[in-house]
C-alpha cells in the first residue's frame, strides 16, 4: 500500500462530514418525505456538484472574492453580517444553506429561502463611495447567485471531474429556479448567459482591502480544526487561480505560483477522497428518493 493510499481513510473522515455539518443542519430530516425531490432531485447537476465539499470550499471562496469586488455587494456583506466577528459560524451557515436548498425536501428548502430573504430585507445602506444599495436589488442578487454557481461548477470541473459543455449549461439552467426564488430575476440558464453577466459586471469590479482581510480570515479559520488550518491556505490559492486571469492582478490578489503548485495535487487528492465518503445528509437524500448514489 502506498503512502497516498494510506491517507485516504483519514482524509475521508476529516473532510466529508465536518465541512457539511453546520449548526442547525441536524434538525432537517433529509430522509423524508419519501419521493420528495426537493428543488433539484437526484438526476440534477446540483446533486452531483454540491456533494463534494472541496469543490464547494474552493468555489465558495472564489465566489466571495467576486462579490466583495463589487462595492455594493461588499458593503452589504461586510457591514450586515457576522463575518468579521464570527467567520466560522458565517462559513458554516453558508454551507448549511447550500446543503438544505440542494438536498433538503421541498418544505425545508423553501423555508431556508424564506429565512434568508427575510434577512436580506433588512440589508440596505450606502457604500463609502456614495452608492445606495439594498440586498434585494435584482442585479446584486443575480450577481451573487451567478458567482456561487460559477464557483462551485468550475471548482468541481477542475478538481473533481471534468464537466461537459452540455452539463455546464444544464447546471445553470437547473439553478435558475433557486436563483429566482432568492430574487435573482435574470438568473442565467447557460454558460453563454453567465459569460454575458461577467462582461456586464467586469467594469464594476475593483480592489479593496476588505478582499485581503477576507482571504486572511479564510486562510486562518477552519471548520474542521487543525487539519483544516493546513488546508485553508491551499483553498485560498486554488480559489484565486480559479478566477478569470485578468482579474487577479486588477484585484491585487496574493497569488503564489509555489503555493498553487502544492495546492493543486493535494486538493485533487482530497476531493477524490471526499467523493468516496458522501455526507450523511447526501446519503439520506438519495435514500429519500430510493436511489443509489452515483
FIDO-741664 format. One record per residue (C-alpha): residue number from 1; x, y, z. Coordinates in pm, 1 decimal, always signed. Layout:
FIDO-741664
i / u / v / w
NUM / X / Y / Z
...
This chain:
FIDO-741664
i / u / v / w
1 / +0.0 / +0.0 / +0.0
2 / +138.4 / +341.6 / -96.2
3 / +164.1 / +643.7 / +130.8
4 / -109.6 / +812.9 / -70.9
5 / -342.8 / +517.4 / -25.8
6 / -291.8 / +508.1 / +347.9
7 / -404.2 / +871.4 / +380.6
8 / -742.0 / +820.2 / +216.4
9 / -947.6 / +690.5 / +511.3
10 / -819.7 / +974.8 / +730.3
11 / -899.0 / +1231.8 / +461.1
12 / -1246.1 / +1087.3 / +420.1
13 / -1328.7 / +1107.9 / +787.4
14 / -1191.7 / +1457.8 / +824.5
15 / -1328.4 / +1614.9 / +508.1
16 / -1664.9 / +1467.5 / +422.3
17 / -1878.2 / +1518.7 / +731.5
18 / -1742.8 / +1827.3 / +913.8
19 / -1748.6 / +2056.9 / +610.8
20 / -2117.2 / +1982.9 / +562.1
21 / -2224.1 / +1976.6 / +926.1
22 / -2334.6 / +2316.0 / +1049.8
23 / -2533.8 / +2438.4 / +1349.3
24 / -2896.8 / +2350.5 / +1286.8
25 / -2834.2 / +2109.2 / +998.6
26 / -2925.1 / +1806.7 / +1212.3
27 / -3277.3 / +1942.7 / +1259.6
28 / -3357.7 / +1880.4 / +893.1
29 / -3483.3 / +1532.5 / +808.7
30 / -3321.5 / +1465.1 / +471.6
31 / -3477.2 / +1120.0 / +455.5
32 / -3842.7 / +1226.8 / +442.9
33 / -4093.7 / +1261.4 / +296.8
34 / -4025.8 / +973.8 / +63.2
35 / -4026.5 / +1064.9 / -304.0
36 / -3988.3 / +1441.2 / -247.0
37 / -3717.4 / +1561.3 / -489.9
38 / -3671.3 / +1899.5 / -327.1
39 / -3566.9 / +2182.1 / -555.4
40 / -3341.4 / +1971.5 / -778.6
41 / -3369.9 / +1594.4 / -744.0
42 / -3118.1 / +1310.1 / -781.2
43 / -3072.6 / +1343.9 / -1157.1
44 / -2971.8 / +1708.6 / -1133.1
45 / -2628.9 / +1855.2 / -1179.8
46 / -2662.8 / +2027.5 / -841.9
47 / -2684.7 / +1693.8 / -660.1
48 / -2370.9 / +1584.6 / -844.4
49 / -2164.3 / +1901.7 / -798.8
50 / -2267.1 / +2009.7 / -449.7
51 / -2189.0 / +1672.3 / -293.3
52 / -1816.5 / +1747.1 / -295.7
53 / -1701.8 / +1970.0 / -7.0
54 / -1369.4 / +2053.3 / -170.0
55 / -1542.3 / +2194.5 / -477.5
56 / -1776.5 / +2391.5 / -251.1
57 / -1487.9 / +2528.2 / -44.0
58 / -1277.8 / +2642.3 / -340.6
59 / -1573.2 / +2766.6 / -542.0
60 / -1725.9 / +2940.9 / -244.8
61 / -1411.6 / +3143.3 / -174.5
62 / -1379.8 / +3237.1 / -542.6
63 / -1742.9 / +3349.7 / -541.3
64 / -1698.1 / +3571.0 / -236.4
65 / -1391.6 / +3736.6 / -392.2
66 / -1603.3 / +3828.4 / -694.7
67 / -1883.0 / +3952.5 / -470.1
68 / -1656.2 / +4163.7 / -249.4
69 / -1506.1 / +4320.5 / -561.6
70 / -1846.2 / +4480.3 / -633.2
71 / -1876.4 / +4781.6 / -397.4
72 / -2249.6 / +4749.6 / -322.0
73 / -2228.2 / +4377.9 / -251.1
74 / -1912.8 / +4432.9 / -46.7
75 / -2084.6 / +4683.0 / +182.5
76 / -2391.1 / +4462.2 / +213.3
77 / -2187.7 / +4156.2 / +310.4
78 / -1926.2 / +4321.8 / +528.2
79 / -2146.8 / +4568.4 / +712.9
80 / -2450.6 / +4347.7 / +768.6
81 / -2316.3 / +4000.4 / +850.7
82 / -2116.5 / +3835.5 / +1128.4
83 / -1822.5 / +3750.8 / +903.7
84 / -1588.5 / +3995.3 / +1077.5
85 / -1681.6 / +3881.7 / +1430.2
86 / -1754.9 / +3509.9 / +1384.0
87 / -1623.0 / +3393.4 / +1046.5
88 / -1650.1 / +3023.6 / +1132.2
89 / -2021.0 / +3047.3 / +1206.5
90 / -2076.7 / +3253.6 / +890.8
91 / -1896.7 / +2993.3 / +677.4
92 / -2098.0 / +2713.6 / +838.1
93 / -2426.6 / +2893.9 / +779.4
94 / -2343.5 / +2940.9 / +412.7
95 / -2257.2 / +2573.0 / +376.9
96 / -2573.1 / +2476.6 / +561.0
97 / -2789.3 / +2686.8 / +326.8
98 / -2633.3 / +2522.0 / +21.7
99 / -2687.2 / +2178.2 / +173.8
100 / -3052.0 / +2239.0 / +262.5
101 / -3155.7 / +2407.1 / -62.8
102 / -2982.1 / +2137.1 / -267.5
103 / -3062.0 / +1813.6 / -82.3
104 / -3338.9 / +1904.0 / +159.4
105 / -3705.2 / +1818.4 / +96.8
106 / -3909.8 / +2091.9 / -68.4
107 / -4062.1 / +2231.8 / +250.8
108 / -3725.6 / +2263.7 / +425.6
109 / -3557.9 / +2415.9 / +119.3
110 / -3832.6 / +2675.5 / +78.8
111 / -3820.0 / +2756.6 / +448.5
112 / -3448.3 / +2831.0 / +421.2
113 / -3506.5 / +3050.5 / +114.5
114 / -3774.7 / +3241.0 / +305.5
115 / -3547.9 / +3285.1 / +608.0
116 / -3259.7 / +3420.1 / +400.4
117 / -3495.4 / +3650.6 / +213.6
118 / -3627.2 / +3794.6 / +540.7
119 / -3268.3 / +3862.6 / +648.1
120 / -3192.5 / +4030.1 / +315.4
121 / -3495.5 / +4256.3 / +351.2
122 / -3318.4 / +4429.0 / +640.0
123 / -2995.8 / +4491.1 / +448.0
124 / -2959.3 / +4834.0 / +289.7
125 / -2727.3 / +5130.1 / +309.9
126 / -2480.5 / +5349.6 / +126.7
127 / -2130.2 / +5244.4 / +25.5
128 / -1830.2 / +5458.5 / +126.9
129 / -1826.9 / +5571.3 / -236.8
130 / -2182.0 / +5703.2 / -201.3
131 / -2374.1 / +5428.6 / -384.1
132 / -2707.3 / +5331.0 / -232.8
133 / -2782.0 / +4959.6 / -217.3
134 / -3033.3 / +4706.2 / -95.5
135 / -2963.0 / +4334.8 / -71.2
136 / -3275.0 / +4250.1 / -270.7
137 / -3176.9 / +4465.2 / -568.8
138 / -3222.1 / +4224.9 / -863.8
139 / -2882.1 / +4297.1 / -1020.7
140 / -2699.6 / +4229.9 / -695.4
141 / -2899.3 / +3916.4 / -615.2
142 / -2833.6 / +3785.4 / -963.5
143 / -2460.5 / +3853.7 / -933.7
144 / -2441.8 / +3669.6 / -601.0
145 / -2638.3 / +3377.3 / -747.4
146 / -2413.9 / +3364.3 / -1054.8
147 / -2084.8 / +3381.9 / -867.1
148 / -2183.4 / +3099.6 / -630.6
149 / -2288.1 / +2865.4 / -909.7
150 / -1992.7 / +2963.4 / -1127.5
151 / -1750.9 / +2897.6 / -841.6
152 / -1895.8 / +2559.8 / -742.6
153 / -1920.0 / +2433.7 / -1100.8
154 / -1575.0 / +2541.9 / -1212.5
155 / -1406.7 / +2413.5 / -896.9
156 / -1579.6 / +2078.3 / -948.6
157 / -1470.4 / +2073.9 / -1312.8
158 / -1109.1 / +2144.2 / -1221.0
159 / -1063.6 / +1945.4 / -900.4
160 / -1318.2 / +1663.5 / -903.6
161 / -1423.8 / +1562.3 / -1253.2
162 / -1439.3 / +1735.6 / -1593.1
163 / -1788.8 / +1857.9 / -1685.3
164 / -1909.8 / +1862.7 / -2044.9
165 / -2031.0 / +2183.5 / -2208.5
166 / -2385.9 / +2045.5 / -2220.0
167 / -2381.4 / +1958.3 / -1849.1
168 / -2248.5 / +2303.8 / -1762.1
169 / -2544.0 / +2456.8 / -1943.7
170 / -2775.2 / +2214.8 / -1762.4
171 / -2630.9 / +2312.7 / -1424.3
172 / -2705.8 / +2680.5 / -1483.1
173 / -3049.4 / +2610.3 / -1630.0
174 / -3147.4 / +2395.1 / -1330.8
175 / -3017.1 / +2653.7 / -1085.8
176 / -3242.3 / +2923.2 / -1226.4
177 / -3534.4 / +2810.8 / -1012.8
178 / -3341.2 / +2857.0 / -690.5
179 / -3191.2 / +3182.6 / -809.5
180 / -3530.6 / +3328.9 / -888.3
181 / -3661.0 / +3211.9 / -550.1
182 / -3385.6 / +3419.4 / -386.2
183 / -3465.9 / +3722.5 / -602.9
184 / -3226.6 / +3674.4 / -895.2
185 / -3485.7 / +3767.6 / -1153.9
186 / -3249.4 / +3730.0 / -1450.0
187 / -3077.9 / +3410.8 / -1339.4
188 / -2881.6 / +3285.7 / -1642.8
189 / -2956.3 / +2946.8 / -1791.8
190 / -2637.3 / +2870.2 / -1983.5
191 / -2261.2 / +2923.4 / -1990.3
192 / -2306.5 / +3188.6 / -2260.7
193 / -2550.4 / +3384.2 / -2044.3
194 / -2316.6 / +3360.6 / -1744.4
195 / -2032.3 / +3496.2 / -1959.6
196 / -2254.4 / +3786.2 / -2063.4
197 / -2313.1 / +3867.2 / -1697.9
198 / -1940.7 / +3853.5 / -1625.9
199 / -1882.5 / +4100.2 / -1909.2
200 / -2156.9 / +4324.5 / -1770.0
201 / -2019.3 / +4326.1 / -1415.7
202 / -1648.2 / +4329.8 / -1503.7
203 / -1614.0 / +4711.9 / -1518.0
204 / -1764.1 / +4735.4 / -1167.4
205 / -1510.7 / +4501.5 / -1001.2
206 / -1238.0 / +4685.3 / -811.4
207 / -973.2 / +4603.5 / -550.0
208 / -1033.2 / +4677.2 / -183.9
209 / -851.6 / +4598.2 / +144.4
210 / -1159.4 / +4405.2 / +262.1
211 / -1085.5 / +4138.2 / -0.1
212 / -742.6 / +4084.2 / +153.5
213 / -894.7 / +4078.8 / +500.9
214 / -1146.9 / +3818.5 / +387.9
215 / -874.5 / +3598.6 / +238.5
216 / -669.8 / +3623.6 / +558.0
217 / -972.8 / +3513.8 / +761.0
218 / -1035.9 / +3218.2 / +529.0
219 / -669.9 / +3114.4 / +528.9
220 / -655.5 / +3107.8 / +908.4
221 / -1005.3 / +2985.4 / +1003.8
222 / -1132.3 / +2632.2 / +953.1
223 / -1449.3 / +2440.4 / +1042.3
224 / -1252.2 / +2115.8 / +1075.8
225 / -986.1 / +2205.8 / +1331.2
226 / -610.3 / +2169.1 / +1293.8
227 / -626.0 / +1964.0 / +973.7
228 / -829.6 / +2238.2 / +813.5
229 / -578.0 / +2503.6 / +916.6
230 / -333.3 / +2330.9 / +683.3
231 / -589.5 / +2302.3 / +404.8
232 / -735.0 / +2653.7 / +411.8
233 / -432.2 / +2837.6 / +262.3
234 / -440.6 / +2589.0 / -25.5
235 / -811.0 / +2655.0 / -75.2
236 / -736.6 / +3027.7 / -97.0
237 / -468.1 / +2977.0 / -362.2
238 / -693.2 / +2746.5 / -564.1
239 / -980.2 / +2997.2 / -541.9
240 / -762.2 / +3283.5 / -665.0
241 / -637.0 / +3068.5 / -951.6
242 / -996.5 / +2978.9 / -1044.9
243 / -1080.9 / +3343.1 / -1119.3
244 / -1054.3 / +3494.1 / -1469.2
245 / -683.9 / +3560.9 / -1527.9
246 / -722.9 / +3933.0 / -1597.3
247 / -895.0 / +3991.6 / -1263.3
248 / -619.4 / +3855.6 / -1040.5
249 / -375.7 / +4146.5 / -1085.5
250 / -655.8 / +4404.2 / -1101.5
251 / -793.8 / +4289.7 / -766.5
252 / -440.4 / +4272.7 / -622.7
253 / -484.2 / +3914.3 / -510.2
254 / -197.3 / +3736.9 / -331.0
255 / -135.4 / +3465.9 / -590.1
256 / +155.9 / +3229.0 / -529.1
257 / +287.2 / +3000.6 / -802.2
258 / +462.7 / +2781.8 / -544.7
259 / +157.1 / +2770.7 / -320.7
260 / -61.5 / +2673.4 / -613.2
261 / +183.4 / +2402.5 / -722.3
262 / +147.5 / +2246.1 / -377.8
263 / -225.0 / +2308.0 / -351.9
264 / -348.4 / +2161.1 / -678.7
265 / -241.0 / +1796.4 / -637.6
266 / -325.0 / +1796.4 / -267.0
267 / -674.9 / +1933.9 / -323.2
268 / -741.8 / +1691.4 / -608.3
269 / -648.8 / +1405.5 / -377.9
270 / -874.5 / +1540.0 / -104.4
271 / -1160.3 / +1592.0 / -349.8
272 / -1136.7 / +1229.7 / -464.5
273 / -1126.8 / +1110.0 / -103.4
274 / -1431.7 / +1320.1 / -15.0
275 / -1620.5 / +1186.5 / -318.1
276 / -1587.5 / +837.3 / -170.1
277 / -1736.2 / +945.5 / +162.4
278 / -2053.8 / +1147.5 / +99.4
279 / -2210.0 / +1322.6 / +395.3
280 / -2494.1 / +1172.9 / +595.0
281 / -2733.7 / +1431.9 / +451.5
282 / -2644.2 / +1348.8 / +92.3
283 / -2686.1 / +977.0 / +157.2
284 / -3023.9 / +1034.2 / +322.0
285 / -3142.7 / +1250.0 / +32.8
286 / -3071.0 / +970.2 / -214.8
287 / -3244.1 / +722.4 / +15.6
288 / -3544.7 / +954.5 / +30.9
289 / -3570.2 / +919.6 / -346.4
290 / -3498.3 / +543.9 / -330.3
291 / -3193.5 / +598.3 / -546.3
292 / -2837.2 / +473.5 / -521.0
293 / -2554.2 / +724.9 / -507.2
294 / -2398.7 / +777.7 / -848.2
